[in-house]
Amino acid sequence: MLDDLTELPEGWSIAKLETIVEILDGRRIPLNANERSSKSGIYRYYGANGVVDHIDEYIFDGNYALIAEDGGYFDNPNKDVAYQAKGKFWVNNHAHVVSPIAGISTEFLINALNQVDWMQHVSGTTRLKLTQGSLREIPIPLPPLNEQKRIVAKIEELRSHTQAARNAIAHIPKLLEQFRQSVLAASFRGDLTAEWRSENPDVEPAEILLQRIQTAKLSSIDKVDISMQKSLPKTWCHVQVDMVGEVFLGRQRSPKNHTGLNMRPYIRAANVTWDGLNLSDVKEMNFDERDFKKYKLRIGDILLSEGSGSADEVGKPAIWKNGIQDCCFQNTLICVRSYEEMSDYLYFVFLFAALSKAFVEETRGVNIHHIGKERLAKFKVSLPPINEQKEIVRLIRGFLQKIDRIEQQYQFIKTELDRLDRSILAKAFKGELVPQDPTDEPA
């Protein structure tokens, strides 16, 4: 296991980890969840990869290296597995605790550990684990003490630059989210298509569209809300969702429907994401012909998450595009089936309502926020003429594509900064980061 690190500079050696550290795992004492939740103290409580809580007691006091014992860290080359814990703290049994000896600094040890290829040392399939036996055998490249100090200083210097770059771009996601919401807000005020309206003065007003819908439904038109009409272009109007589309819940799950002669796929809230529908895990239940006819999805149906424990997830929408034939949906979702071809427009209306948490004001429930079919049906939306709706959708998609490209560039830069940090460590422990000094005492 030590052969991979034999090509090292003169004066360096390779040591098993157990020969250069004291392993203090025997002093780890985990707290159960109830004890943790009842405390809010001043001492850090560490887990596999950092602070998980603060409590009123501590078991360590000093400068230590903590190493993840299990979890999803070992197969990520850009994730630090070892980290520093200083001062007074408590640690559970998901992190190994080591203290360097023989003059080696904790900072040097952590950097050395974070260039290790952990997949050679962990075991397990569903959950990777670093046993103490494997930990003891890990080979560490060991330069002379003075060179160790130079290496640590150089790593800190270079990483200060990569961290400065991270700090400089850290505001980008928030700015993009603000820009995304401002585009949507401008769309549904009429600001985004002001020029389009000036070029299309004879467009059919939205009220005519409503009258046509009501005629097709063979019902009288509901009174158009004019309370906020002054804030909209004159060809627009405010309407309730049920004035432009049918609103209905999916079929409730029941043990009696887990089997049957008419098993069919159905969509549930877990399939709805902010990026659309995820159809990789679609369940089935029994739908007889009557229920199948009632709950079968049609192309253009808009599905909204009916409830969630998180206010950030309430009303999250997606459009059904017939990704699965003869598919139904569950009552964790509300369906809006528009009376005219305005699904794309209504999808963006609902997306803005969900992102801006407008739906949250309509929700009920203590631990779970629920919109409810009736509340969604009465939810007010702005309605432009059909042709203007199409223009709004076109413009929104163009802006969102630009935002997505910027997000991709941001993620690329973050990844490159992580790679740069890894390359710094790789060079450091090949002896290529700082010059060797022949007067240094060999390791």
C-alpha positions as CSV (number, residue, x, y, z in Angstrom):
1,M,0.0,0.0,0.0
2,L,3.0,2.3,0.4
3,D,4.4,1.7,-3.1
4,D,2.3,4.4,-4.7
5,L,4.1,7.2,-2.9
6,T,7.7,6.0,-3.3
7,E,8.6,8.7,-6.0
8,L,9.3,11.4,-3.5
9,P,12.1,14.1,-3.1
10,E,15.2,13.4,-1.2
11,G,14.8,13.8,2.5
12,W,11.1,12.8,2.5
13,S,9.8,9.6,3.9
14,I,6.5,7.7,4.0
15,A,4.8,6.9,7.3
16,K,1.8,5.0,8.2
17,L,-0.7,7.3,9.9
18,E,-0.7,5.4,13.1
19,T,3.0,6.2,13.6
20,I,2.6,10.0,13.4
21,V,-0.7,10.5,15.3
22,E,-2.5,9.6,18.5
23,I,-5.9,8.2,17.7
24,L,-8.5,9.3,20.3
25,D,-11.6,7.6,19.1
26,G,-12.1,6.0,22.5
27,R,-13.1,9.4,23.9
28,R,-15.9,10.0,21.4
29,I,-19.3,10.1,23.0
30,P,-22.3,10.6,20.8
31,L,-25.5,12.4,22.0
32,N,-28.9,11.1,20.9
33,A,-31.2,13.3,18.9
34,N,-33.4,14.1,21.9
35,E,-30.5,15.3,24.0
36,R,-29.2,17.5,21.1
37,S,-32.5,19.1,20.4
38,S,-33.0,20.1,24.0
39,K,-29.7,22.0,24.1
40,S,-28.5,25.1,22.4
41,G,-25.1,25.7,24.0
42,I,-21.9,27.4,23.0
43,Y,-19.7,24.4,22.3
44,R,-19.5,22.9,18.8
45,Y,-20.8,19.4,18.3
46,Y,-19.1,17.7,15.3
47,G,-20.2,14.9,13.0
48,A,-18.7,13.2,10.0
49,N,-18.1,16.4,8.0
50,G,-18.4,19.4,10.3
51,V,-20.5,21.0,12.9
52,V,-24.0,19.5,13.3
53,D,-25.1,21.3,16.5
54,H,-24.1,23.4,19.6
55,I,-24.4,22.0,23.1
56,D,-23.6,22.9,26.7
57,E,-20.7,20.4,27.3
58,Y,-17.4,19.5,25.7
59,I,-15.1,16.4,25.7
60,F,-12.1,17.8,23.8
61,D,-10.1,20.9,24.3
62,G,-7.2,21.6,21.9
63,N,-6.2,21.4,18.2
64,Y,-7.3,18.2,16.5
65,A,-7.9,16.7,13.1
66,L,-11.3,15.0,12.5
67,I,-11.7,12.5,9.7
68,A,-15.1,11.4,8.4
69,E,-15.8,7.7,9.3
70,D,-18.8,7.2,7.1
71,G,-21.0,9.0,4.7
72,G,-21.0,10.2,1.1
73,Y,-17.7,12.0,1.2
74,F,-15.0,9.5,0.1
75,D,-16.0,9.2,-3.5
76,N,-16.0,12.9,-4.1
77,P,-12.5,14.1,-5.1
78,N,-13.5,17.7,-4.4
79,K,-14.7,17.1,-0.9
80,D,-12.5,17.4,2.1
81,V,-12.7,14.3,4.3
82,A,-10.4,15.7,7.1
83,Y,-11.0,19.0,8.8
84,Q,-9.8,20.9,11.9
85,A,-11.5,21.2,15.2
86,K,-10.0,23.7,17.7
87,G,-10.9,24.8,21.2
88,K,-13.6,23.1,23.3
89,F,-16.0,20.7,21.4
90,W,-17.9,17.4,21.4
91,V,-17.7,14.9,18.6
92,N,-19.9,11.9,17.8
93,N,-18.8,8.4,16.5
94,H,-19.1,9.4,12.8
95,A,-15.7,11.1,12.8
96,H,-12.3,9.8,13.8
97,V,-10.3,12.0,16.1
98,V,-6.5,12.2,15.8
99,S,-3.8,14.4,17.2
100,P,-0.4,14.6,15.4
101,I,2.8,13.9,17.3
102,A,6.6,14.4,16.8
103,G,6.3,18.1,16.0
104,I,3.9,17.6,13.0
105,S,1.3,20.4,12.9
106,T,-2.4,19.7,12.7
107,E,-2.6,21.9,9.6
108,F,0.0,19.9,7.8
109,L,-1.7,16.6,8.7
110,I,-5.1,17.8,7.5
111,N,-3.7,18.9,4.1
112,A,-1.8,15.5,3.8
113,L,-5.0,13.6,4.6
114,N,-7.0,15.6,2.1
115,Q,-4.8,14.4,-0.8
116,V,-5.4,10.8,0.0
117,D,-7.4,8.6,-2.5
118,W,-9.9,7.4,0.1
119,M,-11.6,4.9,-2.2
120,Q,-8.5,2.6,-1.7
121,H,-9.1,2.6,2.1
122,V,-12.9,2.5,2.6
123,S,-15.3,-0.4,2.6
124,G,-19.0,-0.9,2.2
125,T,-21.5,-0.7,-0.7
126,T,-24.6,1.2,0.4
127,R,-22.7,3.4,2.8
128,L,-18.9,3.8,2.6
129,K,-17.0,3.4,5.9
130,L,-13.5,4.1,7.0
131,T,-12.6,1.7,9.8
132,Q,-10.0,2.5,12.4
133,G,-7.9,-0.4,11.1
134,S,-7.8,1.1,7.6
135,L,-7.2,4.5,9.0
136,R,-4.1,3.3,10.8
137,E,-2.6,2.0,7.6
138,I,-3.0,5.1,5.5
139,P,0.4,6.2,4.0
140,I,1.4,9.8,4.6
141,P,4.2,11.5,2.6
142,L,6.4,13.2,5.2
143,P,8.9,16.0,4.3
144,P,11.3,17.5,6.9
145,L,9.6,19.6,9.5
146,N,10.9,23.0,8.1
147,E,9.6,22.0,4.7
148,Q,6.2,21.0,6.2
149,K,5.9,24.5,7.5
150,R,6.8,26.0,4.1
151,I,4.2,23.7,2.5
152,V,1.5,24.8,4.9
153,A,2.3,28.4,4.4
154,K,2.2,28.1,0.6
155,I,-1.0,26.1,0.6
156,E,-2.7,28.7,2.8
157,E,-1.4,31.5,0.5
158,L,-2.7,29.9,-2.7
159,R,-6.0,28.8,-1.1
160,S,-6.6,32.4,0.1
161,H,-6.7,33.3,-3.6
162,T,-9.1,30.6,-4.6
163,Q,-11.2,31.5,-1.6
164,A,-11.2,35.1,-2.6
165,A,-12.5,34.0,-6.0
166,R,-15.2,31.9,-4.4
167,N,-16.2,35.0,-2.3
168,A,-16.3,37.1,-5.4
169,I,-18.8,34.8,-7.2
170,A,-20.8,33.8,-4.1
171,H,-23.4,36.4,-4.7
172,I,-24.2,35.2,-8.2
173,P,-26.9,32.6,-7.4
174,K,-28.8,35.1,-5.3
175,L,-28.6,37.7,-8.0
176,L,-29.8,35.3,-10.6
177,E,-32.7,34.3,-8.5
178,Q,-33.6,37.9,-8.0
179,F,-33.3,38.5,-11.7
180,R,-35.5,35.4,-12.5
181,Q,-38.2,36.7,-10.2
182,S,-38.0,40.2,-11.5
183,V,-38.4,39.0,-15.1
184,L,-41.5,37.0,-14.0
185,A,-42.9,39.9,-12.0
186,A,-42.5,42.3,-15.0
187,S,-44.1,39.7,-17.2
188,F,-47.4,39.6,-15.2
189,R,-47.6,43.4,-14.7
190,G,-47.4,43.9,-18.5
191,D,-44.0,45.6,-18.4
192,L,-42.2,43.0,-20.4
193,T,-44.5,43.4,-23.4
194,A,-45.2,47.2,-23.3
195,E,-43.4,47.6,-26.7
196,W,-45.3,44.6,-28.1
197,R,-48.6,46.2,-27.2
198,S,-47.6,49.5,-28.9
199,E,-46.9,47.6,-32.0
200,N,-50.2,45.5,-31.8
201,P,-52.8,48.1,-30.7
202,D,-55.8,46.1,-32.2
203,V,-55.3,42.9,-30.1
204,E,-58.4,41.2,-28.8
205,P,-58.9,42.2,-25.1
206,A,-58.7,39.5,-22.4
207,E,-62.4,40.1,-21.5
208,I,-63.4,38.8,-25.0
209,L,-61.3,35.8,-24.4
210,L,-63.2,35.2,-21.1
211,Q,-66.5,35.6,-22.8
212,R,-65.5,33.0,-25.4
213,I,-64.5,30.6,-22.7
214,Q,-67.8,31.0,-20.8
215,T,-69.8,30.6,-24.0
216,A,-68.0,27.4,-24.7
217,K,-68.7,26.2,-21.1
218,L,-72.4,27.2,-21.6
219,S,-72.3,29.2,-18.4
220,S,-72.6,32.9,-17.6
221,I,-69.4,34.8,-17.2
222,D,-68.3,35.6,-13.6
223,K,-67.8,39.2,-12.8
224,V,-64.3,40.3,-13.8
225,D,-62.3,41.7,-10.8
226,I,-61.6,45.3,-11.4
227,S,-60.2,46.1,-7.9
228,M,-56.6,45.9,-9.2
229,Q,-57.4,46.7,-12.9
230,K,-55.7,50.1,-12.8
231,S,-52.3,48.3,-12.3
232,L,-52.7,46.3,-15.5
233,P,-52.7,47.3,-19.2
234,K,-56.2,48.1,-20.4
235,T,-56.5,45.0,-22.5
236,W,-55.7,42.8,-19.5
237,C,-57.9,41.7,-16.5
238,H,-57.6,39.9,-13.2
239,V,-59.3,36.6,-13.0
240,Q,-59.7,33.6,-10.7
241,V,-57.9,30.5,-11.8
242,D,-61.2,28.6,-12.2
243,M,-62.4,31.2,-14.7
244,V,-59.7,30.0,-17.2
245,G,-59.3,26.4,-16.3
246,E,-60.8,23.4,-14.6
247,V,-59.2,22.8,-11.2
248,F,-59.3,19.3,-9.6
249,L,-57.4,17.0,-7.2
250,G,-55.9,13.7,-8.1
251,R,-57.1,10.3,-6.7
252,Q,-56.3,9.5,-3.1
253,R,-54.1,6.5,-2.4
254,S,-55.7,3.6,-0.6
255,P,-54.5,0.1,0.4
256,K,-57.3,-1.4,-1.6
257,N,-55.9,0.1,-4.8
258,H,-52.3,-1.3,-4.4
259,T,-53.3,-4.3,-6.5
260,G,-56.0,-4.9,-9.1
261,L,-56.8,-5.7,-12.7
262,N,-56.3,-2.1,-13.9
263,M,-52.8,-1.1,-12.6
264,R,-51.8,2.2,-14.1
265,P,-48.9,4.6,-13.6
266,Y,-49.6,7.8,-11.6
267,I,-47.8,11.0,-10.9
268,R,-47.3,12.2,-7.3
269,A,-45.7,15.2,-5.7
270,A,-42.3,13.6,-5.6
271,N,-42.2,13.5,-9.4
272,V,-42.6,17.3,-9.6
273,T,-39.3,19.3,-9.6
274,W,-38.4,22.9,-10.3
275,D,-36.9,21.6,-13.5
276,G,-40.0,19.8,-14.6
277,L,-41.3,16.3,-14.1
278,N,-38.9,13.5,-13.0
279,L,-40.4,10.3,-14.4
280,S,-37.6,8.0,-13.2
281,D,-39.6,6.6,-10.3
282,V,-43.3,6.4,-11.2
283,K,-45.6,4.2,-9.0
284,E,-48.7,2.3,-10.0
285,M,-52.1,1.7,-8.5
286,N,-55.4,0.3,-9.6
287,F,-57.7,2.7,-11.6
288,D,-61.0,1.2,-12.8
289,E,-62.5,2.7,-16.1
290,R,-64.5,5.4,-14.3
291,D,-61.5,6.6,-12.3
292,F,-59.1,6.3,-15.2
293,K,-61.3,8.5,-17.3
294,K,-61.5,11.1,-14.5
295,Y,-57.8,11.1,-13.5
296,K,-56.1,10.5,-16.8
297,L,-53.6,13.3,-17.6
298,R,-53.9,15.2,-20.8
299,I,-51.1,17.0,-22.7
300,G,-50.9,20.6,-21.3
301,D,-52.3,19.8,-17.9
302,I,-50.5,21.8,-15.2
303,L,-49.7,19.8,-12.0
304,L,-49.0,21.8,-8.8
305,S,-47.7,20.4,-5.5
306,E,-50.8,20.6,-3.2
307,G,-48.9,20.6,0.1
308,S,-45.4,20.5,1.6
309,G,-43.7,20.7,5.0
310,S,-41.6,23.5,3.4
311,A,-43.0,26.8,2.3
312,D,-40.4,26.9,-0.4
313,E,-42.1,23.9,-2.1
314,V,-45.8,24.8,-2.0
315,G,-47.4,25.1,-5.4
316,K,-44.3,24.0,-7.4
317,P,-45.7,23.4,-11.0
318,A,-44.9,21.2,-14.0
319,I,-46.6,20.7,-17.3
320,W,-47.7,17.2,-18.4
321,K,-46.3,16.4,-21.9
322,N,-47.4,12.8,-22.1
323,G,-44.1,11.4,-21.0
324,I,-45.9,8.2,-20.0
325,Q,-48.9,6.8,-21.9
326,D,-52.2,6.5,-20.0
327,C,-50.9,8.1,-16.8
328,C,-53.0,9.4,-13.9
329,F,-52.2,11.5,-10.9
330,Q,-52.5,11.4,-7.1
331,N,-54.2,13.9,-4.7
332,T,-50.9,15.3,-3.5
333,L,-51.2,17.2,-6.8
334,I,-53.7,19.7,-8.1
335,C,-54.4,19.8,-11.8
336,V,-55.3,22.9,-13.7
337,R,-56.6,22.1,-17.2
338,S,-56.9,25.4,-19.1
339,Y,-60.0,26.0,-21.3
340,E,-58.0,27.5,-24.1
341,E,-54.4,27.0,-25.2
342,M,-52.7,28.9,-22.4
343,S,-51.0,26.2,-20.4
344,D,-47.5,27.6,-21.0
345,Y,-48.6,31.0,-19.8
346,L,-50.4,29.7,-16.7
347,Y,-47.3,27.5,-15.9
348,F,-45.2,30.6,-15.6
349,V,-47.8,32.4,-13.6
350,F,-47.9,29.5,-11.1
351,L,-44.1,29.3,-11.1
352,F,-43.8,32.9,-10.1
353,A,-46.4,32.5,-7.4
354,A,-44.5,29.5,-6.0
355,L,-41.1,31.2,-6.2
356,S,-42.4,34.4,-4.6
357,K,-44.3,32.3,-2.0
358,A,-47.6,33.9,-3.0
359,F,-49.2,30.5,-2.5
360,V,-48.0,30.3,1.1
361,E,-50.3,33.1,2.0
362,E,-53.1,30.9,0.8
363,T,-52.0,27.8,2.6
364,R,-53.4,26.2,5.8
365,G,-51.9,23.7,8.2
366,V,-49.6,23.6,11.2
367,N,-46.7,21.4,10.0
368,I,-47.8,21.0,6.3
369,H,-48.7,23.9,4.1
370,H,-51.7,23.1,1.9
371,I,-53.1,25.1,-1.0
372,G,-56.3,23.1,-1.4
373,K,-58.4,22.8,-4.5
374,E,-60.8,25.6,-3.6
375,R,-58.2,28.1,-2.6
376,L,-56.3,27.5,-5.9
377,A,-59.5,27.8,-7.8
378,K,-60.1,31.3,-6.3
379,F,-56.4,32.4,-6.6
380,K,-56.2,35.7,-8.6
381,V,-54.0,35.9,-11.7
382,S,-53.5,38.5,-14.4
383,L,-54.8,37.6,-17.8
384,P,-53.5,39.2,-21.0
385,P,-54.9,38.5,-24.5
386,I,-53.9,35.1,-26.0
387,N,-51.4,36.6,-28.5
388,E,-49.7,38.6,-25.8
389,Q,-49.6,35.5,-23.6
390,K,-47.6,33.8,-26.4
391,E,-45.2,36.7,-26.6
392,I,-44.7,36.7,-22.8
393,V,-43.9,33.0,-22.8
394,R,-41.4,33.6,-25.6
395,L,-39.7,36.4,-23.8
396,I,-39.6,34.6,-20.4
397,R,-38.1,31.5,-22.0
398,G,-35.4,33.6,-23.6
399,F,-34.5,35.3,-20.3
400,L,-34.5,32.0,-18.4
401,Q,-32.2,30.4,-21.0
402,K,-29.7,33.2,-20.5
403,I,-30.0,32.8,-16.7
404,D,-29.4,29.0,-17.1
405,R,-26.3,29.7,-19.1
406,I,-24.9,32.0,-16.5
407,E,-25.7,29.4,-13.8
408,Q,-23.8,26.8,-15.8
409,Q,-20.8,29.1,-16.1
410,Y,-21.0,29.7,-12.3
411,Q,-21.0,26.0,-11.6
412,F,-18.1,25.5,-14.0
413,I,-16.0,28.1,-12.2
414,K,-16.8,26.6,-8.8
415,T,-15.7,23.2,-10.1
416,E,-12.5,24.6,-11.6
417,L,-11.7,26.3,-8.2
418,D,-12.2,22.9,-6.5
419,R,-9.9,21.3,-9.0
420,L,-7.3,24.0,-8.5
421,D,-7.3,23.4,-4.7
422,R,-6.8,19.6,-5.4
423,S,-3.9,20.4,-7.8
424,I,-2.3,22.5,-5.1
425,L,-2.4,19.6,-2.7
426,A,-1.2,17.2,-5.3
427,K,1.8,19.3,-6.1
428,A,2.5,20.0,-2.4
429,F,2.8,16.3,-1.6
430,K,4.9,15.4,-4.6
431,G,7.4,18.0,-3.4
432,E,6.7,20.4,-6.3
433,L,5.0,23.3,-4.4
434,V,8.0,24.7,-2.5
435,P,11.7,24.4,-3.0
436,Q,13.6,21.8,-1.0
437,D,16.4,23.0,1.4
438,P,19.4,20.6,1.6
439,T,20.1,21.9,5.1
440,D,16.7,20.6,6.4
441,E,17.0,17.6,8.7
442,P,15.4,14.6,6.8
443,A,12.1,13.3,8.0
